[in-house]
Amino acid sequence: MKLNVPMPLRLVLLVLGTTGFYMYLGQMVPQKEFHPPPPVLINAEMTTEDLVVVGAELANGKGQCLVGCHTIGQSGPMRFPDLDGIGARAATQVDGLSDLEYLAQSLYEPAAFIVPGFADGMQAINQPPINLSDDEIKAVIAWLQSLGGTPNVTLDTDLGY
Amino acid sequence: MTRNRILFGIGVLAFVSVIVTVRLGGFLVDNEYRQPDRQVAAQEELGEAELVPRQQGIADEQTADEAEARARPYEEAEYRTVPFVGSRVTVWVLAQLHLLFAAFVLAVPLFAFIIEFVGYVKKEERYNKLAYEFTKLLSVSFSMTATFGAFLTFALIILYPKFTNYLMHIFSPTFLPYVLLFFLEALFLYSYYYGWGKFGPKMHLFLGFMLNVVGTAIMFIANAWLTFMMSPGTRGADENGDGVPDFVSAVSESGALLSLRDAFFNYTWMPINIHRIIANVAFGGSIAAAYAAFRYLQAKTDEERAHFDWMGYVGNFVAIIAFLPLPFAGYYLAAEIYAFSQTLGIQMMGGSFSWLFVLQAALIGNLFLGANYYLWLGMGRMEGGVHFQRVIKWLLIAIALCFAVWATPRYAISSVSEIAAMGGSSHPQLSYLGQMSAKNTAVNILILSTYMSFLLYRRTGRQSIHPHRKLLTRAQAIVFSSAAALVIFYGVYGYYVDAATRIRFAIPQVYSVLAALVVITVIDLPLYRNASQAGETRWGKIPAVSQYALIFIALSFTWLMGLMGYVRSGLRQEWHVYGVILDTSPEAYTPTLGFATQVVSVTVLIFFGLIGVVFWLSSLGGKKDWEPRTATGGGKLEGGQAA
């Protein structure tokens, strides 16, 4: 039996059906709202261990280190260096720079030294859009030192920037 | 007769609705609480000046409100809200509707001018008529564009006053040229439309040319405003000699303007210009083809069907030809986003928006399938088309495979047990297809396959008489195969190199496909010049389903534009101007993709409702003039006299 649907109704059904189909597809993919990162409170009494915890929080949020850029413990082709063990090898990356100096330079002046095999692409972490404060950067350094090394940075440490 | 009755019924219903609404309003007002009549009468009788407690309460409230209003100091509002829908969705929908109409108004003159020019060179009147038919759609659309533009401006000033003021501070020198160009566009558009047949061909073509120049200039200025929000800086000199130009910010850290030139010619300005010109033509072509499909389905005579079938074919041809290079323009835009800020690029492709590109793949796949389906149906109206229709199934397989690869996500949405079975959130084998290497390969093969469809369509019912036709056809086949092989080679090799190198492989893939399209076209033009015809093209003899396919293509294009408009703007996340001016409103977050697709869908439905009005108004010109009704019912009467 052939249905005799009037042309205007067919057009309306086509418009609604197509739009509805694409909207349905949109509901099928993962649904997540992305809110601006909450402020991280750093106070003068924080110890190095406290800074490691805050630094990990910053790396996953406001600092955007682990949002598609760096990885921890992955192998294969990568966009930017894997951070596993960075706390241990930081002191040997650039001649004349201690681990603290090297990590500070990587965050404040990422273009100063590019790890062989990778391209320049990281933005200074104290500049917008990331815009971490000096204390927040110290927390990130403490977290980086904890990845295979021994954290020793405190809020009183002078990073030279 | 029935139609008149329906119209009369609708009119009566509308009239009754107005009366009922007015009466209902009156009833509600009349039933507002009032003090009892007896008490009023008693007060009047006694001449009492005292207010009853309710009146006193209202009067006190008014006095307190007035006192508060006077005491309150003037404050500049940073944001204002819209009840229920919110400020962001209001601006989002208005901006998208403005852009859709603007895209249409900019695109139609471009191909109307080209079609008119072809008609002038070929001395064929049918091209001239076709160009005029396209231009008919412009005047109402132009008004719609201006209306939504004004609406959007007011919405920005009211809802985001501080930020709008900031943008005005940065770009105020560009406003006067913009307004002057807009005035010129109106002048050229209306003289082009109303001057059809009133000027000589060269003069009329000049008007069309100027209309396009002015329209494009307007778009370039508006693009500077929006791209500045995404990338407020430009390339400078290579001071440290590392081969990468230094970034030069157009504004200071506080947002103060340092250089209008750098703000205008920012990183993403030219890529957006190019992307929009191409996308506008593709979108405009598809909407014009949808109009032709609408008229085809309404057509009463074979002559009308033949005309609108041809018009739909040309509109779709324009849309697909423009659509083929669009991914390349997209690559350029994406590369410039990465060049401006790796963080922004990573957010786009690997962060919060990565799933959006799976939806984009589904849309583009549908567009390619729809376009190829229409072409294959079109072969049926040409004598000698059966031969090529046999090849179609192989093309269909290639297109479907590419579509499947492109739409495969790297990470699957899975339950806990599925994740355990797969050993992670990505499928052990299929996740390879979700990587950039596979997707770039799929889209390039998709483009080559669609181009092959066009070639077959062009050859249907024609026989080349070129003396070197065998040699040239083989040369085309070699170029085509080489391009496909190169694309596949880089696609596979991409799995064995680092990410930075893999991204760069997109360039030879793109260039090989572009080169193949150009070389094959250059060979094809002389090869089929003056080709012998096996039979005539039977315009108007195509299944009606093909016309619905054209409307489906237009719908998919519109939805795709809405989706990509969202990602371009949403990419800034909580920034008004990326890295400079932070959005501190309660709506400064990125909504779920599901919510975004709902907004896009509503926008598309509003647009199609309005474009339906444009189609209807444009089709009125072809209808017979109104005449008074005759006494016999079939004819018409004038002043009560029989015709």
Interface residues (C-beta under 8 A of the other chain):
Chain A: M7 R10 L11 L14 V15 L16 T18 T19 G20 Y22 M23 L25 G26 Q27 M28 V29 P30 Q31 K32 E33 F34 H35 P36 Q64 V67 G68 C69 P77 M78 R79 A111 G117 F118 A119 D120 G121 M122 Q123 Q127 P128 P129 I130 N131
Chain B: N240 D242 V244 E253 F294 L297 Q298 Y338 S341 Q342 T343 L344 I346 Q347 M349 G350 G351 S352 W355 V358 L359 A362 L363 I413 V497 D498 A499 A500 T501 R502 Y548 I551 F552 L555 S556 W559 Q573 E574 W575 Y578 G579 V580 A588 Y589 T590 P591 T592 L593 G594 A596 T597 Q598 V600 S601 V604 L605 F608
